[in-house]
Structure formats: C-alpha cells, structure tokens
Amino acid sequence: MSEKSYIFANEMYSLKEAWIKMHGKEPVEQWDGKIYCNETDANITFRANETHGYIAAYTFTLVLEGCLTIDYNGRELTLLPDDIYMYSPGLPVTIIAASSDYHGICLLADEHVTIDSPIVHDLVHIAYAPLVQLHEPKLRLPHNDALRLGEKMREIRDYLHSNHIYKTEILRMLYAVFLLDLQNAQDKAMPTHNVPPRVEEIFIGFLRLLPLHFAEHHDIAFYASKLNISTVYLSRVVRQVTGRTVIDYINQHLLMEASYLLQTTSLSITQIADQLHFADTPSFSKFFSRKKGISPKDFRKH
C-alpha cells in the first residue's frame, strides 16, 4: 500500500463535518468544504472546543482585539493582539477563556487540500515552526505583518462568499500566498533558531509520520527507522525540542482517536481496541482509563 493511500486512514472530522456539527449548516451555498475564513468573537470561538483535536484541518487564528486563553497540553497560553495561533491536526488544545471584547479572524484549510498542495513542505514548516522554536503553537507578529496577514485572510473570506466562476482556484492560490506571507513573518519574528536545522528537520519529520502510523505502530523503533536514525537519537531530539517523549506523542494520538471513535461510532470497545492495535481489550481499557481518568464504557455513556 502506498503511503498516500492511508494518509487519512484514521478517523477525524473533515472541515465540512466539523462546521456542520458546530453550526448546523454549511456557511455558504455550494461550499466544497476545503477552505473557510471568517471573523470570530468569544461565542463563536468556544464552539471550536466541540471539534478541537478531532478535525482534519489546519487552523490559523489571528487575534485582532482582546485576549484569548487556551490550554495547550496542560499549559495555559494567552493570546493577545498581533498573536497568531496555529492549530495542526491532532494537537491537544482547549479554549478556556476569552475576553468580552475578543475579536479575531480565523482561516481553516482541509488537510486533504493541504497535503495535495505543492507547497506542503512549507506549510508543515509554517505550522510547526513556533512549536519547534518556542515550544508552543503561537507566534507574536510585528504589527505591520499582522495587518498584512489580516488583509489576506479577509480577501479569502470575501472570495469565499462571492459567486466568482473561478472561486475554487482563486481560494487555493490565496491560501498559498497567505502561507508564504506567514513564513516571511515567521522568519522575521524568529531570526535566531534555538534548534539546529537537523534537529528541527527530524522533529518535523516525526510529526509528519505520526498521524499516518500511530494506530498501527506504538513503538519508537518504527519512527526512528523511517527517519533513518537510532531510537536513542529520536528520543533525544523530541525531548530537546519539546520536553516530551516520543511515547507521549503516540499516546496523545491514540487517546484522541479512541475518544473520537467512542463518541462518533457504534464500534464496540473490542473493535476499537483492535482497530488501534492494542494487544487486547483489557490493555486498551487500562490505557484509556489511565490517560482519561474514566473507563471507555463510562466515557461513551456520558
């Protein structure tokens, strides 16, 4: 089986499914569900908690006014005006507070569109660079760069709501321009790299492999082999960049996927354990209970 054929084997909400779950209907007529952009306030933002961690889409949120507080892997991060927050599929994030005057603009791009994009390598670097360099998925932008990115996002929003004959093509081109502008802003905002390029390359390579293989491969050796490095070196790289272990990352994806399957499918707990390649149902139940603080049966019930 080719790598591309099972990129999306794991179950997550598509952008369109997530939007309909949050809002009950599509945002515009004849929407293909690939790219969306809109301005947000506190009420709209909190709806994202229903699908965060389960949506197969990249999200870029630029704070225009007020402040937003999120929980990222157990750490509270406060986003202020000119901060941009980048959500990548599977990252553990919860929105916990927003000021009454919070105002932002949010761009979402379906993972299929992203992977098929000719600038996907740039996107992966863009999405993960703040995480690699700053250990968190946000970046403080120079004000003029924040203004420029905001203008690009509004242009995408305006075309999205237009009846332009070539709307689909234009949206993809504007998305590419946005990514290049964001990378330019990142390069200026992070002129000195704390992490050596080789270490960054390995870490990002690991993060690209993880969503493709976590359900089947729970061991460090598989990922190290795919990256042509030793298990000790991969463990050291991940620890150096984030302070977390390789197993932490694998377990986070397994927990996310298990939670999704328990919430949205009628698969039995035994079938879910098998799909996620646990040795048996008790092993899966013990893992889930330890990580989630509740048994799979009770989680599904509640």
NORUR-V468863 format. One record per pair of residues at least 6 apart in sequence whose C-alpha atoms are under 8 Angstrom apart, sorted by the first residue. I is the first residue (numbers start at 0). J is the second residue. If there is no record, write none. Layout:
i=I j=J
i=I j=J
This chain:
i=5 j=211
i=6 j=210
i=6 j=211
i=7 j=211
i=8 j=211
i=9 j=210
i=9 j=211
i=9 j=214
i=9 j=256
i=10 j=256
i=10 j=259
i=10 j=260
i=11 j=53
i=11 j=54
i=11 j=55
i=11 j=256
i=11 j=259
i=12 j=50
i=12 j=53
i=12 j=54
i=12 j=55
i=13 j=32
i=13 j=54
i=13 j=55
i=13 j=56
i=13 j=109
i=14 j=32
i=14 j=33
i=14 j=54
i=14 j=55
i=14 j=56
i=14 j=107
i=14 j=108
i=14 j=109
i=15 j=25
i=15 j=31
i=15 j=32
i=15 j=33
i=17 j=50
i=17 j=54
i=18 j=24
i=18 j=25
i=18 j=26
i=19 j=25
i=21 j=46
i=21 j=47
i=21 j=49
i=21 j=50
i=27 j=159
i=27 j=160
i=32 j=109
i=33 j=108
i=33 j=109
i=33 j=111
i=33 j=112
i=34 j=106
i=34 j=107
i=34 j=108
i=34 j=109
i=34 j=170
i=34 j=171
i=35 j=106
i=35 j=107
i=35 j=108
i=35 j=155
i=35 j=156
i=35 j=159
i=36 j=104
i=36 j=105
i=36 j=106
i=36 j=107
i=36 j=152
i=36 j=153
i=36 j=155
i=36 j=156
i=36 j=159
i=37 j=104
i=37 j=105
i=37 j=106
i=37 j=153
i=37 j=156
i=38 j=102
i=38 j=103
i=38 j=104
i=38 j=105
i=39 j=102
i=39 j=103
i=39 j=104
i=39 j=105
i=40 j=100
i=40 j=101
i=40 j=102
i=40 j=103
i=41 j=97
i=41 j=98
i=41 j=99
i=41 j=100
i=41 j=101
i=41 j=102
i=44 j=94
i=45 j=94
i=45 j=95
i=47 j=94
i=48 j=93
i=48 j=94
i=51 j=89
i=51 j=91
i=51 j=92
i=51 j=93
i=52 j=88
i=52 j=89
i=52 j=90
i=52 j=91
i=52 j=92
i=52 j=255
i=53 j=88
i=53 j=89
i=53 j=255
i=53 j=256
i=53 j=259
i=54 j=88
i=54 j=89
i=55 j=88
i=55 j=89
i=55 j=109
i=55 j=110
i=56 j=87
i=56 j=88
i=56 j=107
i=56 j=108
i=56 j=109
i=56 j=110
i=57 j=85
i=57 j=86
i=57 j=87
i=57 j=88
i=57 j=107
i=57 j=108
i=57 j=109
i=57 j=110
i=57 j=126
i=58 j=84
i=58 j=85
i=58 j=86
i=58 j=87
i=58 j=105
i=58 j=106
i=58 j=107
i=58 j=108
i=59 j=83
i=59 j=84
i=59 j=85
i=59 j=86
i=59 j=105
i=59 j=106
i=59 j=107
i=60 j=83
i=60 j=84
i=60 j=85
i=60 j=103
i=60 j=104
i=60 j=105
i=60 j=106
i=61 j=80
i=61 j=81
i=61 j=82
i=61 j=83
i=61 j=84
i=61 j=103
i=61 j=104
i=61 j=105
i=61 j=145
i=61 j=149
i=62 j=78
i=62 j=79
i=62 j=80
i=62 j=81
i=62 j=82
i=62 j=83
i=62 j=101
i=62 j=102
i=62 j=103
i=62 j=104
i=63 j=79
i=63 j=80
i=63 j=81
i=63 j=101
i=63 j=102
i=63 j=103
i=63 j=104
i=64 j=79
i=64 j=80
i=64 j=100
i=64 j=101
i=64 j=102
i=64 j=103
i=65 j=79
i=65 j=80
i=65 j=97
i=65 j=98
i=65 j=99
i=65 j=100
i=65 j=101
i=65 j=102
i=66 j=77
i=66 j=78
i=66 j=79
i=66 j=80
i=66 j=97
i=66 j=98
i=66 j=100
i=66 j=101
i=67 j=77
i=67 j=78
i=67 j=79
i=67 j=94
i=67 j=96
i=67 j=97
i=67 j=98
i=67 j=101
i=68 j=75
i=68 j=76
i=68 j=77
i=68 j=78
i=68 j=94
i=68 j=95
i=68 j=96
i=68 j=97
i=69 j=75
i=69 j=76
i=69 j=77
i=69 j=78
i=69 j=92
i=69 j=93
i=69 j=94
i=69 j=95
i=69 j=96
i=70 j=76
i=70 j=92
i=70 j=93
i=70 j=94
i=70 j=95
i=71 j=91
i=71 j=92
i=71 j=93
i=71 j=135
i=72 j=91
i=72 j=92
i=78 j=84
i=78 j=137
i=81 j=139
i=81 j=140
i=81 j=141
i=81 j=142
i=81 j=145
i=82 j=137
i=82 j=138
i=82 j=139
i=82 j=140
i=82 j=145
i=83 j=137
i=83 j=138
i=83 j=139
i=83 j=140
i=84 j=136
i=84 j=137
i=84 j=138
i=85 j=126
i=85 j=136
i=85 j=137
i=86 j=126
i=86 j=136
i=87 j=126
i=87 j=127
i=88 j=110
i=89 j=210
i=89 j=252
i=89 j=255
i=91 j=251
i=104 j=149
i=104 j=152
i=105 j=152
i=106 j=152
i=113 j=119
i=113 j=122
i=118 j=175
i=121 j=178
i=121 j=179
i=121 j=182
i=122 j=178
i=123 j=203
i=123 j=207
i=124 j=203
i=125 j=178
i=125 j=181
i=125 j=182
i=125 j=185
i=126 j=136
i=127 j=136
i=127 j=203
i=129 j=135
i=129 j=136
i=129 j=137
i=129 j=138
i=130 j=136
i=130 j=137
i=130 j=241
i=131 j=194
i=131 j=199
i=131 j=202
i=131 j=240
i=131 j=241
i=132 j=189
i=132 j=192
i=132 j=193
i=132 j=194
i=132 j=240
i=134 j=240
i=134 j=241
i=138 j=185
i=138 j=188
i=139 j=188
i=140 j=184
i=140 j=185
i=140 j=188
i=141 j=184
i=141 j=188
i=144 j=184
i=148 j=177
i=148 j=180
i=148 j=181
i=151 j=173
i=151 j=177
i=152 j=177
i=154 j=173
i=155 j=170
i=155 j=173
i=155 j=174
i=158 j=166
i=158 j=169
i=158 j=170
i=159 j=166
i=159 j=170
i=194 j=240
i=198 j=236
i=199 j=240
i=201 j=226
i=201 j=233
i=201 j=236
i=202 j=233
i=202 j=236
i=202 j=237
i=202 j=240
i=204 j=226
i=205 j=222
i=205 j=226
i=208 j=222
i=209 j=222
i=209 j=249
i=210 j=252
i=213 j=249
i=213 j=252
i=213 j=253
i=214 j=253
i=214 j=274
i=214 j=275
i=214 j=276
i=215 j=275
i=215 j=276
i=216 j=276
i=217 j=246
i=217 j=249
i=217 j=250
i=218 j=246
i=219 j=230
i=219 j=233
i=219 j=234
i=219 j=245
i=219 j=246
i=220 j=229
i=220 j=230
i=223 j=229
i=223 j=230
i=223 j=233
i=224 j=230
i=233 j=245
i=234 j=244
i=234 j=245
i=237 j=243
i=237 j=244
i=237 j=245
i=238 j=244
i=238 j=245
i=253 j=275
i=254 j=287
i=254 j=290
i=254 j=291
i=257 j=271
i=257 j=275
i=257 j=287
i=260 j=266
i=260 j=271
i=261 j=268
i=261 j=271
i=261 j=295
i=261 j=298
i=261 j=299
i=262 j=299
i=268 j=280
i=268 j=295
i=268 j=296
i=269 j=279
i=269 j=280
i=272 j=278
i=272 j=279
i=272 j=280
i=272 j=283
i=273 j=279
i=273 j=280
i=277 j=283
i=284 j=294
i=284 j=295
i=285 j=294
i=287 j=293
i=287 j=294
i=287 j=295
i=288 j=294
i=288 j=295
